[in-house]
Amino acid sequence: MTEKQTLPIITKNNTIDEAIQTLDETNQGVLLLVDSNGCYISTIKDRDVRKIAKSYKKIEAFLEKNLDITTHTACKATSPRSLLALMNKHHVDHITILNEKKEPIEIVNRSNINSPILLSTPHLGSKEIAFVNEAFETNWIAPVGPHIDAFEEEISTYCGVKAACAVNSGTAAIHLGLRLLNVSEGDIVFVSDLTFIASVSPILYQQATPVFIDSEPFSWNMSPKALAHAFKEAKDNNKLPKAVIVVSLYGQSADMDPILEICNYYNVPILEDAAESLGAKYKNKASGTFGKIGVYSFNGNKIITTSGGGMLVSDDVSLMKRAKKLSTQAREPTKHYEHTEIGYNYRMSNILAGVGRGQLKVLNKRVCQRRRINEIYYKHLKEVNNLHFMPEPEWSYSNRWLSCVSFESKSKKNIPDELTELMDKHLIEIRPLWKPMHMQPVFTRFSFYTHDNESPVSKKIFKSGICLPSGSNMTTDEVLRVIDVLKKAIKILGLN
């Protein structure tokens, strides 16, 4: 909305010439017809006035012909999203704003409304199209080709591992990882509780049983304390897990040293779900490289994207060789199609691998951009009462895939949902945090180990936390707009 406008106001007593003069002086494209008290009657389009200029002398005569006039109005408090909805409903590009006395105070044009700010959008560089064009020019369109090999090699080099396998999604990568670790029917898999469902669903694909491990408050990731408790009970019951899936949440690594110590003690392998944390580090080592297998995601909202895609990484070259076999329907190396086991159609396409190669070249820059966005949020929100940022322990270097905050409030309001609704009215997308897996209706029958004897940490974080827009292509002005609207929303909800 514009702050100050000279409104094109006329009355029915104005002449057509006066109306045209008002149109020319205000350049709004419409006239606002008011009565003798200044109250709004209707909106008349520029083209209609000029069309009848030679036929009528006064506006009153024009009105008697009942030509095309509109009465689409709103009050000052109407949100940008609602204004757009009104415009779309009535197929117009402007809405007249009225005060309590029904006097026009502003015209809002479609072009005056800020563009939506989304949570995390793809951010392309300059190299992706060259790799994609190369795939087309060489006719490497099928899900095999030189870009896949090169992308795997480049990811391996970037992360400091020996081998990688590119697949069509992070979920597929986790599923393959479980197959590679021989997880099968009846097995148990410990998994982070505060995560996206894709960390867990593949366990069920293998007809195994997930056991959820609570978060700790220092990084929001898997609690070593809860993990140790779960292992002790599993040992006592002679039911050790076949694997542990450790999630690095919102771009930040879990505290891997104590988790590794526990898992190594029981000789149970780790599948590191680093879908959100490519580019992050734990004690200067790449997130995703601590377990037997690591997994990354290149979904459209991730820090780099291949539209859809995933990657397994490991220092075990033989495992990655087997991953490639399983991801291509487990075909045996014969001239005919021979299969001795069941595989999957999970391989990444050569075209998408080309996109990934271009994206990887700007990964470090994207991490810096997202960390800068987080710093701006922190600078302007750190003094807000009861607001806390997702912690970044001294051992962590987060890629800040998403900037997340939580609210310490005794309010019975559903803080994430209400904030989401208020921000959405201003065309700003925020999201609640992942709903913990132990709270998901589909998983309530499975065991859950808490960080301590109090309320689960994961539940507390979910009930009080939100994700802020964090796309690396956001401008500083857009970040400041989010901050301004968020502060107003916090005040409305009484959270400070």
N, C-alpha and C positions, 0 to 999 in steps of 0.2 A: 504494500500500500504506500502511496505517496503521502508525505507529511503535510504539505500545503498545496491547495489547489484553488484556482479561480474557477468557480463553478459556472457552467453555462445556464444560468437560471433565467427563465422568462415567465410571463403571465399571458393569459389569453388576450390581454389588451395590447400586447406588443404587435408591431407590424412584422410582416414577413422580412422586410429589409433589416429591421432591428434584430430579428432572430438570426439571419445570415451573418450579420456583423458580430453577434455574440459567438456564433460558431467559429468564425474566423479568428476572433481574439483569444478564445479559450482553447481551441484546437483539441477538443475532447471527442469530437465525432458524434455527439448527441446534445440534445437540449433537455433540461429538466424543467418541466412545467409545474408551477406552484400556484396556489390560490392567493387571495389577497392577504392571508395571514402567514404566507411563506411556507405553508404545508405542501408536501409533495403530492402531485396528482399523477403524473406519468412521465415517461421518457420518450422523446421523439428523435428519430434517427436523422442524421445529417442529410442523407440522400433523399428522404421524403420531403424535407423542407425545401430543398433546392429544386426538386422535381415539380413542385406546385408554385414556385416563386412567381411565375408569370400569370397564374390563374387567380391568386388570392392576394389581398393586401394585408389582412390581419390574421393572426393565429386563430382567432375565434372562428373564422370562416373555415379554416383548415380542419378544426376539430369537429365541426358540424358534419363533415364528410366521413368521420369515423375511420380515418386512414390508419395505417400500421403504427400503433403506439404500444409501448410495453410498460409494465408496472412491476418489474423484478427488483425487489429491494431487500435489504438486510439491516440489522442493527450493528453498532460499532463492535460489539463483542463477538460477532460471528467469526469463526475460525477460518483461516485460509482454505483448509480442506473443504469446509462447508460452502464457502464462496465458489470454489471450483465446481462443486457438485451442483450448485444452483445454475451456474453458467452452462454446464453440460446438459442439465435437465431441460433448460429453456433455449438451448442453442444460441446463446448470446456470448459476447466477449466482455461484457461489463455488468456490474451490479451497483446500484445506487445505495449508499449508506445513509440511513436516517437516524436522527437523534430521538430522544424521548418525546419531543413535540411534533414528530413526523416531518421535521425540516431536513432537507438534504444537506449533508455535511461533507460528503466525499463521493467520488466515483472510483470504484476499483476496477481496473482493466485486467484482463487475463495476463497480460504481459507484466503487470506490476507485482504479481504474486511470485514469491520466491520458488525456485525449483526445489523439488523434493531432495532431501538428504537421506541417502540410504545407508544401511549398516556397514556394508563392505562390498564394494563393487569391483569387478575386474579392472586392472590397470595395466594396459598393454604398453610395451616399449616400442623400439624401432626395428627390432630384429625378427620378431615373430613372423611377419608377413614374408620375409625373404626365405625363411626355412619352409614355410607352407608352400610358397610358389615353387620352391625346388622340388617338393614332394609331387606337385602337380606336373611340373615339367618333365620329371623323370618317371612319371606314372607309378610312383610308389604310394598308392592310395590304400591298398589292403593293410590289415593290421600286422604287417611285418615291414621291415625296411631299415635303411641306414640311420634314420633319425632316432629310432628306438635304441639301437646299440649306442649311439653317440650320447643320447640323453642319460642312459643308465651309467655310462662311463663318467659323464660330467657330474652327475649327482654323487657318484661314489667318490670322485675326487674332492668335490665340495665338502662332503660330510666326513671324509677321511676313513672310508670303509673300503673293503676289497671288492664288493660286488653288489649289484642291484638288479631288480626285475620290475619293469614298468607294466602296470595293469590299468584297467579301465575305471577303477574307483578305489578310494581308501577302504571301503567296506570289503571289496574283493581282496585287497591286500591283507586285511586282518584275517579273513577266512582262509586264504592260502597259508598265512603264517601259522594258523592253528593246525592245518593239515600237515605242514612241515614239522611241527612239534608233536605230531602223532596224537593229537587230541581227538578222541572218538567217543562213541556212545558210552554213557555211564561215568565218564571222567568229570572231574571238578576243575574249574578255572576261577581263580581269584581275579577280580577286576575292579577298577576304580568305580566308585558309586556316582560321583559327580562328573557326568560325561554325557555325550550324545549317544543315542541308542545303537549307533553303528559299532560302538566298541563292544557291545554285548550280543547283538543278534547273531553274529557268526558262531558264537558259542553254541547257540541253539541249533544252528544249521548242522553242527556236528553232533547234535543230540547229547551234548554235554550239559553240565549244570553250572551256572554262574553263582558265585558267592561274592557279595558286594562289600567293598572295603571303604570305610568312611574317609573323608578329607581331614587334613590337619589345617589349623587356622593360619599357618605361617606362609603357605603358598597356594592354598585351596586344593592342592593335589593329594594323592594317596597318602594316608597317615601311616608311617612306619610303625607307630604304636598299635594301631588297629590291625595292621598286617601281621605283626608278631603275635598278637592275641589269636588271630585266625589260624596261623600256622601251628601254634601250640595245641589248640583244640583239635585241629586236623590230625596232628601227630598222635595225640592221645586216643583219637578214634580210629587210628590207622587208615585215614582217608586223606592223604596229602594230595594237593592239587597237581594236575598235569602241567599247568603253566600259570603264569601271573601276567595279566595285561595291565601295564602301568600307563595311565594317560597323562600327557603333558597338556594341561588345560589352558585355553585361551592364549597360547603362545609361550607358556612358561613351563620349564621342566619341573618334574617332581624332584624331590630330594633323593637322588639316586643312590648315594653311598650307603645309607642305612638300609634301603630297600634291597640293594644288591647283596649286602652282607647277610640279610635274612634269607633271601632266596638261595644264595650260594650255600649257606649252612644246611639247608634242606635239599640241596641239589635239584632245585626246580627252576626251569628256564623262564626268562622274561621276554615277553613280546611287548615292545615299547610302542604304544600308540602315540606317535608324534604327529598325528594328522594336522594339528593346529600349530605346531611349533618348529617348522622348518626355518632355519636361520637363527633359532635360539640356541643358547649354550648353558651347560651346567659345568661350572668350574673350568671354563674355557674349552670344553669339549662339546661337539655338536649334539644337541638333543636328538634322540632317535638312534644313537650309536652305542648305547650301554647294554642293551639286552642282546639275547641271541639273535633276535630279528627286530628291526625297526620298521615303522610304517609311516608314510607321509600321504597327505591328500592334496590333490590339485583341483578340488571342486571350485566352482565359479566364485565363491566368496572367500577363498583362502588367500594367503599372502602372495602367492603366485598361483596361476591357474593354467590348466590345459582344457578348460571348459568342464570336463569331467575326467578324472584320472587319479591314479595312486601309484605308490612305489614301495617296494620292499627293499631293505638294505641289510647287509650282514657282512661280517668278516669270514663267514663260512661260505666259500665259493660253491661248494657242492650243493648246499641248500638252495642257493639262488639258481643254480642250474636246474635243480628239480622244480623250483617255482615256475621257471619258464616252461618246462614240460607240462606241468599241471594246468598252467594258464592257457595252454593251446590244446585242450581236450585230451591231454595225456597221450598224445600220439607217439607210437614207437618209431624209431628211425629205420623204417622199411619203405620200399617203393610203394607198396599198397598201404591202405589205412588199417593199422594194427593197433589194438588197444588191450592192455592187460590190467588196466585200472581205470577208474572214473576220473575224468578231469573236468575242466571248465573253460568256457569261452570268455576269458578274463583279460586277454592281452590288450595293451594299449595300441591304438592305431598309429601308423607312421606320421600321419598329418598332425595329430594331437601331440605327438612327441616333438614335432617341429615347433609347435607353439611353446611347449615346455622348455625347449632349448633357448628360445628367445627370452622367455620369462626368467630363466635361471640367471641370465646375464645381468638382470637388474635386481636380483633378490636382495643383495646387501643394501642397495639404495632404498628398496621398499621397507626393509627393516628400519633403517634410519628415519624414513618418513613417518612410519607408524609410531616410532618412539617419540618423534618430535610432536606428533598430535597428542600423545599421552602427556607429554610435558606441558603443553598448552592447557590441557584440561586440568592438570594438577595445579598449575600456577594460579588459575582463576577459581578453582573449586576447593582448594585445600583448607580455606578458612570457613567453609560452610559447615555449620554445626551438624554433628551426627552423620556426616558423610565420610566414608573411608574408601580408599583405592585398594584394588587387589594388590596384596603385598608383593614386593620383589625382593626376596632375600639376597644377602650379599653374595651367595654362591650362584645366583641366577643372572642370566642376561636374556631377558624376554624379548621375543620379536614383537610384542605388543600387537598381536594379530587383532585383538579387540581390547579396547580400554574398558575396564569394568570397575564399577563402584558398588558399594553396599551402604545401607542406611541403618543406623542404630536408633530404633524408634520403638516406643511402647504402643504406638498406634495399632489398632486392630484392622486398619485398612490393608488391602492387598496392594502393597506399595509398588511392586513391579508392574502389575496390571494397570493401576491407576495412572502411574507415570507414563506408561506406554500409550495409554489413551489420550492423555493431555498433550504429549509430544506429537502424536499422530495428527492432531488437529492443526498443527503448524507444519505439517508435511515433513516431520523429522522421525525417522525410524529408529527406535531403540528396541531392545529385546530383553525379556527376562533371562536369567541365567538358565543353564540346562537344569531341567527337573531331575533330581537324583533318581537313579535307577530303582532303588528300593521303594520309591514312592510311586513308580509307574504301575498302573493296574495290571499290565501284562507280566510283571515280575514280582508281584507281592508274595508269591509262595516261596521265594528263595531267601537264603540266609543273608544276614547283614551284620557286619562288625563295626561298632562305633569307635571313635577316637578316644572317648572317655565314657564315664557313666552318666553324663548329662545328655541333653538333647543332641542329636547328630549334628556335627559341624556342617555337613553337606546340606542338610535341611535348613539350617539357619541361614547359610549363605544364599540358598535358592529363594527363601522367603524375603530376603532383604536386598537382593542384588539385581543390577541391570547391566547390559552391554550398551555402550555408547557408539555412535557412528565413528568408524576408525579407518575408513578407506584411505589408502596412501595417496589417492588422487584428490583428497579434500583440500580446499584452500583454507588459509588461516581465517578468512572471513566466515567461511562455513562452520569451522570449529567454534568460532566466537558466537555465531548465531545459535548453535546448539547449546552453548553455555548459557546464553541469555535466556533462552526459552526454558531450559532446565531449571535455572534459578527461580524463575517465575512459577513453574510447576511445583517446585519444592515448597515455595511460600504458600501456594494455594492449598496444598495438602497438609501444611503445618508440620513439615518434617524437620524444620530447623529451629 
